[in-house]
Each structure stands twice: as structure tokens, then as C-alpha cells.
Amino acid sequence: MAQNTGFVGLDIGKYAGQRSIKGGRNGLRRLLYQAALSAARFNPTLKAFATRMRYKSKPYKVILIAVARNHTVIANILLAKNIIRRDVT
């Protein structure tokens, strides 16, 4: 999992103090950021995750990056298990 999030540039590593997100594939990182904007509002699982982070007073961009990273992790798990997920609305 860490390799995939690092490939995208969402693996922030372990640094003391302020952290930054860089490296990886810029276009893919932008795509995931846009997907995170939507997922934080409409995906029930990721919406609950974002709400929990809001209650902890996390900055908005930190929440979106965490949602994007979780989105990547969920996608990797679904691909590894060869699961096609179709939500019925």
C-alpha cells in the first residue's frame, strides 16, 4: 500500500514539524484530489471519515489529502480482491 500512495505522492513520510506532499505523479495526484472533493461529500464511508477529522479540528486540506489517501487504499484493496463495487442509490 505504501508504494502505491508514494507513487501518487500522497505518502507524506515521517518528518518532524510541518509536512508537505510532493513527488509522485502530479496529474494523478490532482485527479485524486478532485475525487477526494466529491468523495468527502457523497461517499458514505469517506464522508464519515472526513466528519470525524472535522470534529478533531483538522484543516480542510489535511482532511482532503487524508480522504484521497484512504480512497487510494480502498481502491487498492478492491483491486487486490478483484471486487467490482457498485453502490445502489
C-alpha angles and dihedrals in degrees: 000000000000091000092055095048089046090051089056092043097245096114102100095186127210111303130152115242123354116019129206135197115227142131125051124078111333096201093048091047090053090048092052091048090055090047089050091055090058097037093053088059105035111021105087095212096047092039090058089048091051091047091053090052091049090055087054088056095244117166115261096246091049088054092050093049090049090050090049091051092048089048089055092048092050091048091051092051092049091049093047092052092041092236122158109206119206117177115207112218 
